[in-house]
């Protein structure tokens, strides 16, 4: 992720630029936006017309030569006009509010989809460096704050400037001398709001950061609730959450302190203006240059001057929040994807399954030490390749490079002679079946989880894949069979059951290339034997890469690659390695014989 924008002048400029970019999304809601702002103009004009009608009514009553019948007719007509303007304002204010809400919801819809689409396409290295909770806040709370500004703050700012501009123009034509008394207060108020905006915007950015920390703690706790309970760590987690909540509350109180100072200052400026008008207006009334009707009209329009000033405090608060959130949203949207299709990438043709690692060196983002060093080997079509080695030896890194979850730092990975960086990602991964060590299932039916990679698969194909993965029997033992719903991340199933469903999901693709990352690690010996018998048949004709610690997989592999500290320490069949590789013999005797003894028992 790009680093957060630095606060101060440059940070504020960056955030304003992000807010302007976000406002461009309103263009996708052009129709509703035009209706909203058109209705706003009509409602504002209706509001501005009322003081003139009030003046006419007062003048009709206070004129010394006023005809009683004429005065009554003017009052009656004026009351009707005020009622008409009130109805017009009500109708068009409703239309404006509804359409502005529709506009903002459409913008939020577009932004959430854009964020989710971006998250789906980001490289694995991005997730290695960023927390889930941080991304969730951007797609939810940050988008909501931006939406609120579009629905309320932006429309209020347009209304305020229309009302303020219209009122000043009318005031100038009504009584220029009194207007000149008010005008000097406007720059003062503007300076106050500019200072306030510069102070409050960085504070809101910190609020969002602290909210993301709080959300991350909550997300991690819910995901690991079994571990928390198993180790009786509830009090610790409660303290950790309370500390993050305290930090968030303290930051929000800092924001509140700035607001608590702003609004009294704004009202003070308004009261100064009102006092000045009372004094100078009173002088003009006494001098006979201002009548009561004009003064009343002037007073009402003066409200239209000071009311928008009061609104500006609320508007700037919404804008500061929206600017900070827009900056965080575009941090995600602007992230450069390390793994992406090259401009000249082409679809990978149907593969035979020949995989070659050619002098591959690989290091994870931000690490200077490589986890793979000058690795070279060839897996011919249909071969089963077993990867062995201690934790951290590079086994998982090898299988991550084949579907291009990461790119090599040096060297090349080729499939059927095609460098995986030269072909489109979708065409590459769609021909590879993968069962990762960490099994992830989605909330929904078991059938949907098996058919995740091929939603169009028939029931017969799904059942065949489940049988091959030794999953059919336990699935049919459930009352709802394949329609049985699994809980979040498959928590209602055992580890072995989840693993077998994941294997069925990979096998349903009928891939030419199969990757099994310790795929029998969560099953007992009997289940493993059943899975292994099925896999032995299914691996026929497929190039298969298997990470496993148990002897059953290694014995039948066409090629065993032993890794040690990122390098290939030995390569060959089981018999060849037992004869020629002391490292393999040590692994065999220390780890695999124990499994054989357990299976015999």
Secondary structure, 3 states (H helix, E strand, C coil): CCCCCCCCHHHHHHHHHHHHHHHHHHHHHHHHHHHHHHHHHHHHHHHHHHHHHHHHHHHHHHCCCCCHHHHHHHHHHHHHHHHHHHHHHHHHHHHHHHHHHHHHHHHHHHHHHHHHHHHHHCCHHHHHHCCHHHHHHHHHHHHHHHHHHHHHHHHHHHHHHHHHHHHHHHHHHHCHHHHHHHHHHHHHHHHHHHHHHHHHHHHHHHHHHHHHHHHHHHHHHHHCHHHHHHCCCHHHHHHHHHHHHHHHHHHHHHHHHHHHHHHHHHHHHHHHHHHHHHHHHHHHHHHCCCCHHHHHHHHHHHHHHHHHHHHHHHHHHHHHHHHHHHHHHHHHHCCCCCCCCCCCCECCCCCCCCEEEEEEEECCCCCCCCCEEEEEEEECCCCEEEEEECCCCCHHHHHHHHCCCCCCCEEEEEECCEECCCECHHHHHCCEEEECCCCCCCCEEHHHHHCCCCCCCCHHHHHHHHHHCCCHHHHHCCCCHHHCEECHHHCCCCHHHHHHHHHHHHHCCCCCEEEEECCCCCCCHHHHHHHHHHHHHHCCCCEEEEECCCHHHHHCCCEEEEEECCEEEEEECHHHHHHHCHHHHHHHHHHHHHHHHHHHC
